Amino acid sequence: MWQTGRLVNFSQFSRTGQSLPFYGHALDAESQLHRVFAKVAGKRTKLRPQDLFLELLGTLVARELGLQASDPWICEIDPAIVRHLNEKHDMRLSSHYAFALATLDKLVPFRTPTDIGPVPDEVKSNLLALDLVLLNSDRVPKNPNVSWFGGELLIYDFGAGLILNLNDSEVSAEIHSEALQGFVGDHLFGSSVAGPALRQSLEEVFAHLAPTLGAVNLGQLPPDWQVPAKKLTDYLTHLCDNPTILINHLP
């Protein structure tokens, strides 16, 4: 479902991104070197292990929906890179594992609002529905978190989602459903997706999310990701089992 490796090089920070993503290189099990785009949890990035797992899960479900997304990685960070990030960049890491995406060359920036029209309606609707389920509030016109690659939309960045108290799924679901009105209005594609299409896409997301959750082996995640990942999967399983919680609250 995802690649695993060891992050052995830090190249440079991305020019964009409040969570300080950066480019580097990872070694796979065959000692092959791959260029990756990485995110880490820490005081300065304001990301938690929960957010890194949400990046992974969002990427996996996006690909199941037929949306274009790079290969996801979980990388153990080499001790030398941990020291570099903490001492030179004051990252104060809270996990020694990174979420990463395989980098792609020749990405074309997405320009709003001119680029919204050419995006296929199904892509708009499916991405809006996926972000809605993950409550990913960071995909807005000023910060689209998509690019063009090979003439198709490339999707990334799911980490700013589900900022909820996940200890009580029913209470969290109530808060989640009440947030939908403003969420849809603010989303990159919120004004260009009709209600019936969004409802259909939401059902499609649940149809792919449930088996993806079932296929994720939490024991294969980094040890410090496993407890928050269990809370997230329990909550999202609750939504999959009760899809009308969100469907009936669509604007």
HUHU-V813385 format. One record per residue. PHI is phi in whole degrees, -180 to 180 (none if undefined). PSI is psi in whole degrees, -180 to 180 (NA if undefined). NEAR is the number of other ideal C-beta (glycine too) atoms within 10 Angstrom. Layout:
phi-><PHI/PHI>
psi-><PSI/PSI>
near-><NEAR/NEAR>
This chain:
phi-><none/-147/-85/-122/-172/-125/-78/-115/-149/-111/-98/-165/-74/-67/-73/-129/114/-68/-88/57/-65/-146/-95/-163/-132/-123/-97/-89/-65/-95/64/-87/-94/-130/-82/-134/-116/-117/-129/-130/-92/177/-62/-78/-77/62/-105/-114/-53/-57/-68/-68/-66/-65/-59/-63/-64/-61/-65/-63/-70/-57/-66/-64/-79/88/-81/-84/-147/-69/-63/-85/-131/-117/-120/-73/-88/-56/-53/-66/-74/-59/-62/-61/-67/-76/-85/-88/-118/53/-75/50/-62/-103/-145/-97/-127/-116/-93/-144/-123/-62/-79/-122/-89/62/-73/-110/-59/-93/-108/-102/-91/-64/-87/-67/-57/-69/-71/-56/-58/-65/-66/-57/-67/-67/-69/-59/-65/-64/-63/-65/-65/-86/52/-82/-87/-95/-101/-125/-54/-78/-146/-69/53/-142/-142/-99/-143/61/81/-120/-73/-104/-104/-161/75/-121/-76/-93/-121/47/-83/-130/-80/-87/-73/-131/-63/-68/-65/-62/-65/-65/-64/-58/-66/-70/-85/-66/-57/-69/-61/-62/-64/-89/-68/-50/-110/-61/-86/-117/-122/-77/-54/-61/-67/-66/-61/-64/-67/-64/-64/-65/-61/-61/-65/-94/-66/-58/-68/-65/-60/-67/-86/-76/-89/-60/-68/-90/-81/-55/-54/-82/-95/-68/-66/-64/-66/-64/-64/-66/-67/-62/-66/-68/-64/-60/-66/-63/-74/-133/-63/-68/-54/-92/-59/-76/-111/-66/-69>
psi-><-32/159/149/150/-168/125/113/-1/138/123/-64/156/151/153/-19/159/113/-21/11/50/156/161/145/-165/142/144/131/-174/-23/13/25/140/134/138/131/163/113/152/145/156/136/174/-43/-34/-20/24/148/164/-36/-41/-36/-39/-37/-36/-46/-50/-44/-40/-43/-45/-38/-44/-37/-31/-4/8/151/123/147/162/128/149/149/122/128/134/124/139/-36/-35/-35/-48/-42/-46/-40/-42/-41/-31/5/42/-29/63/139/-6/144/26/143/149/139/159/142/131/149/143/158/42/143/126/148/124/125/146/-2/-30/-7/-43/-45/-13/129/144/-40/-37/-46/-49/-43/-40/-42/-45/-42/-46/-34/-45/-39/-2/43/97/5/0/86/166/-37/-14/72/-27/40/158/173/135/120/30/1/158/132/127/139/169/93/9/-15/43/168/54/71/159/102/11/-21/103/-37/-44/-43/-41/-36/-45/-42/-50/-35/-21/-7/-37/-54/-33/-50/-41/-31/-17/152/-42/13/-36/-3/12/123/156/-50/-38/-40/-40/-44/-42/-35/-41/-37/-41/-47/-36/-31/-30/-43/-52/-30/-44/-41/-27/-18/119/105/-28/-16/-5/161/145/-40/0/-18/-43/-51/-33/-36/-41/-42/-45/-37/-44/-46/-32/-38/-42/-42/-37/-21/63/-24/-16/-44/-42/-40/-7/12/141/NA>
near-><14/15/17/14/22/16/26/16/16/19/13/8/12/13/5/9/15/11/20/18/22/23/16/22/20/26/17/14/9/6/8/9/12/17/15/26/20/25/22/27/27/20/12/15/24/13/25/17/21/20/22/28/27/25/26/23/24/24/24/21/23/22/18/18/22/11/19/19/21/18/15/22/23/23/27/19/23/18/9/11/23/16/11/15/23/15/9/9/15/10/19/12/19/14/19/18/21/27/30/32/22/15/17/15/6/7/13/12/10/17/10/13/10/8/17/16/8/9/19/10/13/16/19/22/24/27/26/23/26/26/28/24/22/24/19/22/17/17/24/13/14/6/14/20/21/23/17/18/17/11/8/13/21/19/25/20/22/27/27/22/24/22/11/18/10/19/10/12/20/10/12/19/18/13/13/22/17/11/15/17/12/12/18/20/10/13/23/25/23/20/12/16/20/10/10/10/17/23/16/15/24/21/12/18/28/19/13/19/24/16/12/18/18/11/10/18/8/13/7/12/21/19/11/16/23/14/12/19/21/14/18/22/18/13/21/23/15/15/23/19/11/14/17/9/16/21/15/9/15/16/11>
